[in-house]
């Protein structure tokens, strides 16, 4: 029975692990390494696991913007008003432990379904790679033209209410790695070194050999996810009598 893997509280790049394996027993500062063939394939196992963190800061909050029109005359007034309504959502993934990897990864980052706004298409070509933090933003904007009528000696207030929310969660992504790496150590003989994923990573902290015959290993990345989003926007028009009426 395979032992449970331990996720290290470090962030290390896959290429650094490969070079360390290639130069095992040799001083790393004295030899150059050329990776001449790398067929490693990274496959995401299942969906990203999110566990929401509930606190007071993550509760929905309301913000209000007010525009006021005052008519202190004896005639009705009309005002043109253009309002731009914009819903914005940003997603941030911050890797806290695990391993980063380069272009050979190609793993899509997908936010929790509850954070994907209706009508906002998320670009799934965003990948977890050498960057320890990823930030993406989507927005949807619409323009509303309104005519506001203000009766004599009245005040009209147009209220725009915006409800926002911060969604914070921890996340875990599990990966399967298979393939081979061939490298050349630039010494006097140009030594060739070749190995499969299980041989290269099997003994490394944070990895577990899944199937030695197939040469596959598994590792996990853990981190924090934050979604800042606008839930909705509402308009309200309020009419009031003027406290002071100019009768002159």
N, C-alpha and C positions, 0 to 999 in steps of 0.2 A: 504493500500500500504506500503510495507516494506521500511524503511528509508535506505539511502545510508550509507554504512559502512565507517568509517574513519580509514585509515591505520596509526597506530602509528609509530612515528619515533624512535622506539626501537626494539630490538630483544629479544624476550622472548621465553623460551622453553615451549612446550605444557605441559610437566610433571609438571613444576612449577605452571602453572595455575590450573591444576587438584588438586595439593596439597593445593593450596590456597583456592580453593572452598571447599575441604573436611574439612579444618580447619576453615571455616568461623565462626567468633565470638570467636575463641580460639587463644591464643598466639602460633605462629608457632614454637617458640624456646623451647616449653615445651612438645610437643607431637611428637611422631613418627607416620608416616603413611605408611601402607603397601597396595600397589595396588594388590589385589588378583585376579581381573579379568578386563581385558581391551580389549574390542572388537571394539575400535574406528577404523574406516576405512577412509583413506584419498584418495579422488579421484580428479585427476586434471580435471578442467573444460576447455575444449577447448585446443588450443595450447598456448604455451608461446608467449606473445605479446612483440615484440622487436620494439624499436624506435631508429633508428641509429642516432648517434651524429656525424655530419660532421664538421671537422676542418682540419687545415693544417697538423696536425700530422697524420691524418688517410689516407692521400693521398699516392698513390703508390710511392715507391722510388726505385732507381736503385743502386746496388752495383756491382763493377767490380773487378775481380781477373785476373791477367795477368801472364802468363808463357812465357818466351822468350828463343828462341834457336838461337844462332849466329854461322854462318859458315864463318870463315875468311880464308878458304883454297880454293884450286882450284878443290876440289873433292866434289861431292854431299854427303851429310850426311843424315842418317835416325835415328830417335829417337823414342823409344817406350814411350808411355804416357798413364798412367791409370788415369782416372778421375772418382771420385765417385760423383754421382749426388744424392742429397737428398732433398726432399720436406718435410718440417716440418710445422705442424699446432698445435697451442696450444689454448685451450679454458679456460677462467676463468669466473666463476660466483661469484660475491661478494654481499651477502645479506646486504641491508642497512636498511630495515624496514620490520617488519612482525614477523613470528614465526617459530622456528625450531622444529623438531619432530624426534622421534627415528625410530627404525626398522619397526614400524607399518606403516610408511609412504610409502616407496617404490615408490616414484615419479621419473620418468626418466627425466633427463635433456637433452634437445635436442637443439643443436645450430641452428641458422638461416640457411635456405637452401643455401643461398648464401655463407656461410662460410664452407660448407662441401666440401672438395676436392674430385674430381673424383678419384676413386681407393682407397680412405681411408675409411675403414669401422669404423664408430664411435660406441664405446661400449655403448650401451644404458642401461647397468646395473649400471650406475652411478646415484646416487640418491641425492636429496636434503634432508639433515637430520640435525644432530646436528652441523655440521660444517658450519661456516658462509662464508667460501670461498672454492670453488672447482676449482682445476686446473687439466686439462687433456691434454695430448699431443699425437699426432699421427705423424708418419713419414713414408715416402716411399723412399727407397734407391735403386739406380741402378748403376752398374759399366760399364764404357765405356772404352774399350781398343782401342787406336788409334796409327797410325804410322805417324809421322810428317817428311816430307821430306824437307830438307833445301838445296837449290841450292848454288853453290859456291858464296862467297862474298855476301851472303844474310842474312837477319835477319827475323825470323818468330816469330810472337807473337800470342799466343793462348789466347783469351779473354773469360772468363766465366762471363756472366752478369746474375745477380739475381734481380728479381723484388719482393719487399716485400710490405706488407700492414698491417696496424693496423685497425681492425674493432671494433669500440666502440659503445655500445648501452645501453639504459636503458631497463630493462625487468620487466614484471609483470606476475605472475603466480597466478591463482585463484584456490582455493581448496574447495571441499565440504567434510564435516566431519559428520559422523553418527556413532551410536553405543552407548554402555553403559560402564560405569566404576563402579566397586565395590571396596570399600576400607575399611580398618579397622583402626580406630584411637586407638592407643595403650594407652588407659587410664585405669582406674580401671575396667571398664565394657567391654573393647574392642568393642567400638561402631562401628556398621556397617553403612556405608554411600554408597548409590547407586544413580546414576543419568544418564540421557541421555545427548548426546552432546549438544542439545539445552538448557538444563537446566544448564550445566556446563559452556558453553562458551557464551550463548546468551547475557549476560549483560557485557561481557568483551569488552574493546576497541579494535577495529580492526576486530570484528566478527559481522555477521548479521544473524539472524534467517531466514532461507529460507522457511522451512515448519515445523511448530510446530507439526502437526499431525505425520509427518514422523520423527521428531526429528533431522532435518538436519540444519547445519549452514554453512556459507561461510566465508572464509577469503582470503586475498591477501598477497603475498610476493612481495616485490619490491627490485631491486638492479641494479648493473652494470654488463654488459657482455663485455669481451674483447677477441678478436680473433687476434692472431698474426700468419700470414701465408705467405708463399712464393707463389707468383702467378705463376711464371714460371722461367725457366733457359734456356739461349741460349748460343751457342758456336759460336765464329767467329775466323777465321784464317786470319791473315794479313801478307803479305810478303813485305819487304822493302829492298832497297839497303843499304849496309853498307856505312856510311859516310867516313870511313877511310879503305882503302884496303891495307893489308900487302902484298907487292909483293916480299918479300925476300924469 
